[in-house]
């Protein structure tokens, strides 16, 4: 014990052991750490209807060739599938080639269900 008063800062200082994170527990934190993804129309979160179940569950965000083949084979009225090419010539030297390809792909995906025609 000291007779000198402590500064206000010393009451807020934490020791090293108090700020380190414990090891991750996969059983308790599985929901937070999950890479699961759902494909399909997202509905209102505040509602609960049977249409909320009409999504495809993907176990991981990186799709394998088998995953892509399974998605292409889906035969449901409420889940439409299309293959949109997103190729560009990386060796052309055009710095906007990737951007224009992404923009064209986005436009085609937006118009595909209704017009089925390229837009850009």
Backbone as JSON Lines, residues from 0, in Angstrom:
{"i":0,"aa":"X","n":[0.83,-1.18,0.0],"ca":[0.0,0.0,0.0],"c":[0.88,1.24,0.0]}
{"i":1,"aa":"X","n":[0.45,2.16,-0.81],"ca":[1.22,3.39,-0.93],"c":[0.39,4.54,-0.39]}
{"i":2,"aa":"X","n":[1.08,5.52,0.1],"ca":[0.38,6.7,0.61],"c":[0.1,7.7,-0.5]}
{"i":3,"aa":"X","n":[0.7,7.46,-1.7],"ca":[0.48,8.38,-2.82],"c":[-0.82,8.0,-3.55]}
{"i":4,"aa":"X","n":[-1.59,8.97,-3.96],"ca":[-2.85,8.65,-4.67],"c":[-2.57,8.08,-6.07]}
{"i":5,"aa":"X","n":[-3.44,7.18,-6.54],"ca":[-3.32,6.61,-7.88],"c":[-3.97,7.55,-8.89]}
{"i":6,"aa":"X","n":[-3.44,7.51,-10.11],"ca":[-4.07,8.32,-11.16],"c":[-5.34,7.62,-11.64]}
{"i":7,"aa":"X","n":[-6.23,8.38,-12.23],"ca":[-7.49,7.84,-12.73],"c":[-7.25,6.79,-13.81]}
{"i":8,"aa":"X","n":[-6.2,6.97,-14.6],"ca":[-5.89,6.05,-15.69],"c":[-5.6,4.64,-15.17]}
{"i":9,"aa":"X","n":[-5.0,4.5,-14.05],"ca":[-4.62,3.18,-13.53],"c":[-5.83,2.31,-13.22]}
{"i":10,"aa":"X","n":[-6.99,2.89,-12.99],"ca":[-8.2,2.09,-12.72],"c":[-8.76,1.45,-14.0]}
{"i":11,"aa":"X","n":[-8.43,2.03,-15.16],"ca":[-8.96,1.53,-16.43],"c":[-7.97,0.65,-17.18]}
{"i":12,"aa":"X","n":[-6.77,0.54,-16.72],"ca":[-5.73,-0.26,-17.37],"c":[-5.99,-1.74,-17.11]}
{"i":13,"aa":"X","n":[-5.91,-2.56,-18.17],"ca":[-6.12,-4.0,-18.02],"c":[-4.79,-4.73,-18.1]}
{"i":14,"aa":"X","n":[-4.73,-5.83,-17.43],"ca":[-3.55,-6.67,-17.52],"c":[-3.61,-7.51,-18.78]}
{"i":15,"aa":"X","n":[-2.48,-8.08,-19.21],"ca":[-2.41,-8.84,-20.45],"c":[-3.38,-10.01,-20.44]}
{"i":16,"aa":"X","n":[-3.46,-10.74,-19.38],"ca":[-4.33,-11.92,-19.31],"c":[-5.81,-11.57,-19.4]}
{"i":17,"aa":"X","n":[-6.17,-10.36,-19.12],"ca":[-7.57,-9.96,-19.16],"c":[-8.04,-9.6,-20.57]}
{"i":18,"aa":"X","n":[-7.12,-9.37,-21.5],"ca":[-7.54,-8.96,-22.84],"c":[-7.27,-10.02,-23.9]}
{"i":19,"aa":"X","n":[-6.62,-11.12,-23.57],"ca":[-6.4,-12.16,-24.57],"c":[-7.68,-12.95,-24.76]}
{"i":20,"aa":"X","n":[-7.87,-13.45,-25.96],"ca":[-9.08,-14.22,-26.28],"c":[-8.86,-15.69,-25.94]}
{"i":21,"aa":"X","n":[-9.87,-16.35,-25.45],"ca":[-9.73,-17.79,-25.2],"c":[-9.74,-18.55,-26.52]}
{"i":22,"aa":"X","n":[-9.31,-19.79,-26.54],"ca":[-9.37,-20.57,-27.79],"c":[-10.81,-20.72,-28.26]}
{"i":23,"aa":"X","n":[-10.97,-20.84,-29.56],"ca":[-12.31,-20.96,-30.14],"c":[-12.87,-22.34,-29.83]}
{"i":24,"aa":"X","n":[-14.08,-22.36,-29.34],"ca":[-14.77,-23.61,-29.03],"c":[-15.76,-23.9,-30.17]}
{"i":25,"aa":"X","n":[-15.45,-24.86,-31.05],"ca":[-16.32,-25.08,-32.2],"c":[-17.72,-25.56,-31.85]}
{"i":26,"aa":"X","n":[-17.89,-26.2,-30.7],"ca":[-19.22,-26.67,-30.34],"c":[-20.14,-25.51,-29.96]}
{"i":27,"aa":"X","n":[-19.61,-24.55,-29.23],"ca":[-20.44,-23.42,-28.78],"c":[-20.53,-22.31,-29.81]}
{"i":28,"aa":"X","n":[-19.5,-22.16,-30.64],"ca":[-19.46,-21.04,-31.58],"c":[-19.66,-21.5,-33.02]}
{"i":29,"aa":"X","n":[-20.23,-22.68,-33.21],"ca":[-20.42,-23.22,-34.55],"c":[-21.31,-22.35,-35.42]}
{"i":30,"aa":"X","n":[-22.32,-21.76,-34.85],"ca":[-23.23,-20.91,-35.62],"c":[-22.53,-19.65,-36.1]}
{"i":31,"aa":"X","n":[-21.69,-19.07,-35.25],"ca":[-21.0,-17.84,-35.6],"c":[-19.88,-18.11,-36.61]}
{"i":32,"aa":"X","n":[-19.23,-19.25,-36.49],"ca":[-18.09,-19.57,-37.34],"c":[-18.48,-20.28,-38.63]}
{"i":33,"aa":"X","n":[-19.72,-20.55,-38.84],"ca":[-20.17,-21.32,-39.99],"c":[-19.94,-20.57,-41.3]}
{"i":34,"aa":"X","n":[-19.58,-21.31,-42.34],"ca":[-19.42,-20.75,-43.68],"c":[-20.64,-21.05,-44.56]}
{"i":35,"aa":"X","n":[-21.69,-21.59,-43.93],"ca":[-22.89,-21.97,-44.65],"c":[-23.53,-20.74,-45.31]}
{"i":36,"aa":"X","n":[-24.06,-20.97,-46.49],"ca":[-24.68,-19.89,-47.26],"c":[-25.99,-20.43,-47.85]}
{"i":37,"aa":"X","n":[-26.95,-19.56,-48.01],"ca":[-28.23,-19.94,-48.6],"c":[-28.4,-19.2,-49.92]}
{"i":38,"aa":"X","n":[-28.78,-19.92,-50.96],"ca":[-29.02,-19.33,-52.27],"c":[-30.52,-19.31,-52.52]}
{"i":39,"aa":"X","n":[-30.99,-18.21,-53.04],"ca":[-32.41,-18.08,-53.33],"c":[-32.91,-16.72,-52.87]}
{"i":40,"aa":"X","n":[-34.19,-16.51,-53.09],"ca":[-34.8,-15.22,-52.75],"c":[-34.85,-15.06,-51.23]}
{"i":41,"aa":"X","n":[-34.39,-13.9,-50.76],"ca":[-34.45,-13.6,-49.33],"c":[-35.75,-12.86,-49.04]}
{"i":42,"aa":"X","n":[-36.45,-13.33,-48.07],"ca":[-37.73,-12.76,-47.71],"c":[-37.59,-11.83,-46.5]}
{"i":43,"aa":"X","n":[-38.7,-11.26,-46.09],"ca":[-38.73,-10.38,-44.92],"c":[-38.34,-11.16,-43.67]}
{"i":44,"aa":"X","n":[-37.35,-10.68,-42.94],"ca":[-36.87,-11.36,-41.73],"c":[-37.9,-11.35,-40.6]}
{"i":45,"aa":"X","n":[-38.8,-10.38,-40.63],"ca":[-39.77,-10.25,-39.55],"c":[-41.0,-11.13,-39.76]}
{"i":46,"aa":"X","n":[-41.12,-11.71,-40.94],"ca":[-42.22,-12.61,-41.24],"c":[-41.76,-14.05,-41.14]}
{"i":47,"aa":"X","n":[-42.7,-14.96,-41.01],"ca":[-42.38,-16.38,-41.04],"c":[-43.45,-17.08,-41.84]}
{"i":48,"aa":"X","n":[-43.13,-17.41,-43.07],"ca":[-44.07,-18.05,-43.97],"c":[-43.4,-19.29,-44.58]}
{"i":49,"aa":"X","n":[-44.16,-20.17,-45.21],"ca":[-43.56,-21.34,-45.87],"c":[-42.58,-20.96,-46.99]}
{"i":50,"aa":"X","n":[-42.77,-19.78,-47.6],"ca":[-41.86,-19.36,-48.67],"c":[-40.45,-19.09,-48.16]}
{"i":51,"aa":"X","n":[-40.3,-18.85,-46.84],"ca":[-38.97,-18.62,-46.28],"c":[-38.08,-19.87,-46.39]}
{"i":52,"aa":"X","n":[-38.68,-21.03,-46.51],"ca":[-37.92,-22.28,-46.6],"c":[-37.44,-22.57,-48.01]}
{"i":53,"aa":"X","n":[-37.83,-21.79,-48.96],"ca":[-37.5,-22.08,-50.35],"c":[-36.15,-21.49,-50.74]}
{"i":54,"aa":"X","n":[-35.11,-21.98,-50.08],"ca":[-33.74,-21.6,-50.39],"c":[-32.89,-22.86,-50.43]}
{"i":55,"aa":"X","n":[-31.79,-22.78,-51.17],"ca":[-30.87,-23.89,-51.23],"c":[-29.74,-23.65,-50.24]}
{"i":56,"aa":"X","n":[-29.41,-24.66,-49.47],"ca":[-28.38,-24.55,-48.44],"c":[-27.04,-25.01,-49.02]}
{"i":57,"aa":"X","n":[-26.05,-24.11,-48.99],"ca":[-24.71,-24.43,-49.46],"c":[-23.78,-24.49,-48.25]}
{"i":58,"aa":"X","n":[-23.04,-25.57,-48.13],"ca":[-22.21,-25.79,-46.95],"c":[-20.98,-24.9,-46.87]}
{"i":59,"aa":"X","n":[-20.55,-24.35,-48.0],"ca":[-19.35,-23.51,-48.02],"c":[-19.48,-22.5,-49.16]}
{"i":60,"aa":"X","n":[-18.78,-21.36,-49.07],"ca":[-18.97,-20.31,-50.09],"c":[-18.28,-20.59,-51.42]}
{"i":61,"aa":"X","n":[-17.27,-21.48,-51.44],"ca":[-16.57,-21.79,-52.68],"c":[-17.25,-23.01,-53.3]}
{"i":62,"aa":"X","n":[-17.76,-22.83,-54.51],"ca":[-18.5,-23.9,-55.17],"c":[-17.55,-24.8,-55.97]}
{"i":63,"aa":"X","n":[-17.72,-26.1,-55.81],"ca":[-16.98,-27.06,-56.61],"c":[-17.74,-27.28,-57.92]}
{"i":64,"aa":"X","n":[-17.15,-28.01,-58.84],"ca":[-17.84,-28.32,-60.1],"c":[-19.1,-29.12,-59.84]}
{"i":65,"aa":"X","n":[-19.06,-30.01,-58.85],"ca":[-20.24,-30.8,-58.52],"c":[-21.35,-29.91,-57.95]}
{"i":66,"aa":"X","n":[-20.98,-28.93,-57.13],"ca":[-21.97,-28.0,-56.59],"c":[-22.64,-27.21,-57.72]}
{"i":67,"aa":"X","n":[-21.83,-26.76,-58.67],"ca":[-22.37,-25.98,-59.8],"c":[-23.3,-26.84,-60.64]}
{"i":68,"aa":"X","n":[-22.9,-28.09,-60.86],"ca":[-23.77,-29.0,-61.63],"c":[-25.09,-29.23,-60.9]}
{"i":69,"aa":"X","n":[-25.05,-29.37,-59.58],"ca":[-26.29,-29.56,-58.82],"c":[-27.18,-28.32,-58.89]}
{"i":70,"aa":"X","n":[-26.57,-27.13,-58.84],"ca":[-27.36,-25.9,-58.95],"c":[-28.0,-25.78,-60.33]}
{"i":71,"aa":"X","n":[-27.25,-26.14,-61.36],"ca":[-27.8,-26.07,-62.72],"c":[-28.94,-27.06,-62.93]}
{"i":72,"aa":"X","n":[-28.95,-28.15,-62.18],"ca":[-29.96,-29.19,-62.36],"c":[-31.24,-28.94,-61.56]}
{"i":73,"aa":"X","n":[-31.31,-27.85,-60.82],"ca":[-32.49,-27.56,-60.0],"c":[-33.7,-27.33,-60.92]}
{"i":74,"aa":"X","n":[-34.78,-28.02,-60.64],"ca":[-36.01,-27.9,-61.42],"c":[-37.14,-27.45,-60.5]}
{"i":75,"aa":"X","n":[-37.15,-26.18,-60.16],"ca":[-38.21,-25.62,-59.31],"c":[-38.72,-24.34,-59.94]}
{"i":76,"aa":"X","n":[-40.0,-24.08,-59.78],"ca":[-40.59,-22.88,-60.37],"c":[-40.12,-21.6,-59.69]}
{"i":77,"aa":"X","n":[-39.82,-21.68,-58.42],"ca":[-39.44,-20.47,-57.68],"c":[-37.93,-20.25,-57.63]}
{"i":78,"aa":"X","n":[-37.15,-21.09,-58.31],"ca":[-35.7,-20.96,-58.3],"c":[-35.2,-21.09,-59.73]}
{"i":79,"aa":"X","n":[-34.87,-19.96,-60.35],"ca":[-34.44,-19.97,-61.73],"c":[-32.91,-19.96,-61.8]}
{"i":80,"aa":"X","n":[-32.36,-20.74,-62.72],"ca":[-30.92,-20.91,-62.84],"c":[-30.49,-20.53,-64.24]}
{"i":81,"aa":"X","n":[-29.38,-19.8,-64.35],"ca":[-28.81,-19.44,-65.64],"c":[-27.29,-19.44,-65.52]}
{"i":82,"aa":"X","n":[-26.62,-19.7,-66.63],"ca":[-25.17,-19.62,-66.69],"c":[-24.83,-18.37,-67.48]}
{"i":83,"aa":"X","n":[-24.13,-17.44,-66.83],"ca":[-23.76,-16.18,-67.45],"c":[-22.24,-16.16,-67.6]}
{"i":84,"aa":"X","n":[-21.73,-16.06,-68.83],"ca":[-20.28,-16.03,-69.0],"c":[-19.69,-14.74,-68.44]}
{"i":85,"aa":"X","n":[-18.57,-14.87,-67.75],"ca":[-17.89,-13.7,-67.17],"c":[-16.42,-13.72,-67.56]}
{"i":86,"aa":"X","n":[-16.14,-14.05,-68.82],"ca":[-14.77,-14.14,-69.3],"c":[-14.32,-12.8,-69.86]}
{"i":87,"aa":"X","n":[-13.03,-12.5,-69.67],"ca":[-12.45,-11.3,-70.27],"c":[-11.0,-11.61,-70.61]}
{"i":88,"aa":"X","n":[-10.45,-10.84,-71.55],"ca":[-9.07,-11.05,-72.0],"c":[-8.13,-10.27,-71.09]}
{"i":89,"aa":"X","n":[-7.48,-10.99,-70.19],"ca":[-6.57,-10.33,-69.24],"c":[-5.32,-9.82,-69.92]}
{"i":90,"aa":"X","n":[-4.93,-10.4,-71.05],"ca":[-3.7,-9.99,-71.74],"c":[-3.91,-8.87,-72.73]}
{"i":91,"aa":"X","n":[-5.11,-8.33,-72.83],"ca":[-5.37,-7.27,-73.83],"c":[-4.75,-5.94,-73.44]}
{"i":92,"aa":"X","n":[-4.42,-5.75,-72.18],"ca":[-3.85,-4.48,-71.74],"c":[-4.89,-3.43,-71.43]}
{"i":93,"aa":"X","n":[-6.15,-3.76,-71.58],"ca":[-7.23,-2.81,-71.29],"c":[-7.47,-2.79,-69.78]}
{"i":94,"aa":"X","n":[-7.18,-1.67,-69.09],"ca":[-7.37,-1.64,-67.63],"c":[-8.83,-1.7,-67.21]}
{"i":95,"aa":"X","n":[-9.74,-1.37,-68.09],"ca":[-11.16,-1.41,-67.74],"c":[-11.85,-2.69,-68.2]}
{"i":96,"aa":"X","n":[-11.08,-3.66,-68.68],"ca":[-11.66,-4.9,-69.19],"c":[-12.41,-5.67,-68.13]}
{"i":97,"aa":"X","n":[-11.81,-5.8,-66.96],"ca":[-12.47,-6.53,-65.88],"c":[-13.72,-5.78,-65.42]}
{"i":98,"aa":"X","n":[-13.62,-4.46,-65.27],"ca":[-14.77,-3.67,-64.82],"c":[-15.93,-3.77,-65.81]}
{"i":99,"aa":"X","n":[-15.63,-3.63,-67.11],"ca":[-16.71,-3.69,-68.1],"c":[-17.33,-5.09,-68.14]}
{"i":100,"aa":"X","n":[-16.53,-6.13,-67.92],"ca":[-17.07,-7.49,-67.89],"c":[-17.97,-7.68,-66.68]}
{"i":101,"aa":"X","n":[-17.55,-7.18,-65.53],"ca":[-18.38,-7.3,-64.32],"c":[-19.68,-6.52,-64.51]}
{"i":102,"aa":"X","n":[-19.59,-5.33,-65.09],"ca":[-20.79,-4.53,-65.34],"c":[-21.74,-5.23,-66.32]}
{"i":103,"aa":"X","n":[-21.19,-5.79,-67.39],"ca":[-22.02,-6.51,-68.37],"c":[-22.68,-7.73,-67.72]}
{"i":104,"aa":"X","n":[-21.91,-8.46,-66.92],"ca":[-22.45,-9.64,-66.24],"c":[-23.57,-9.25,-65.28]}
{"i":105,"aa":"X","n":[-23.35,-8.17,-64.53],"ca":[-24.38,-7.7,-63.59],"c":[-25.65,-7.32,-64.34]}
{"i":106,"aa":"X","n":[-25.5,-6.6,-65.46],"ca":[-26.67,-6.19,-66.26],"c":[-27.42,-7.4,-66.79]}
{"i":107,"aa":"X","n":[-26.71,-8.38,-67.28],"ca":[-27.36,-9.58,-67.8],"c":[-28.1,-10.34,-66.7]}
{"i":108,"aa":"X","n":[-27.53,-10.38,-65.53],"ca":[-28.2,-11.07,-64.43],"c":[-29.45,-10.32,-63.98]}
{"i":109,"aa":"X","n":[-29.44,-8.99,-64.05],"ca":[-30.61,-8.22,-63.65],"c":[-31.74,-8.37,-64.66]}
{"i":110,"aa":"X","n":[-31.41,-8.45,-65.94],"ca":[-32.43,-8.5,-66.98],"c":[-32.84,-9.92,-67.36]}
{"i":111,"aa":"X","n":[-32.05,-10.92,-66.99],"ca":[-32.3,-12.28,-67.47],"c":[-33.7,-12.81,-67.15]}
{"i":112,"aa":"X","n":[-34.21,-12.7,-65.94],"ca":[-35.52,-13.31,-65.67],"c":[-36.64,-12.74,-66.52]}
{"i":113,"aa":"X","n":[-36.56,-11.46,-66.89],"ca":[-37.68,-10.86,-67.63],"c":[-37.42,-10.8,-69.13]}
{"i":114,"aa":"X","n":[-36.27,-10.26,-69.54],"ca":[-36.04,-10.02,-70.96],"c":[-35.24,-11.13,-71.64]}
{"i":115,"aa":"X","n":[-34.39,-11.82,-70.89],"ca":[-33.5,-12.85,-71.44],"c":[-32.69,-12.31,-72.59]}
{"i":116,"aa":"X","n":[-32.22,-11.07,-72.49],"ca":[-31.42,-10.47,-73.53],"c":[-30.26,-9.7,-72.89]}
{"i":117,"aa":"X","n":[-29.11,-9.67,-73.54],"ca":[-28.0,-8.9,-73.0],"c":[-28.29,-7.41,-73.03]}
{"i":118,"aa":"X","n":[-27.7,-6.67,-72.1],"ca":[-28.04,-5.24,-72.03],"c":[-26.87,-4.35,-72.35]}
{"i":119,"aa":"X","n":[-25.66,-4.78,-72.14],"ca":[-24.51,-3.86,-72.3],"c":[-23.67,-4.21,-73.5]}
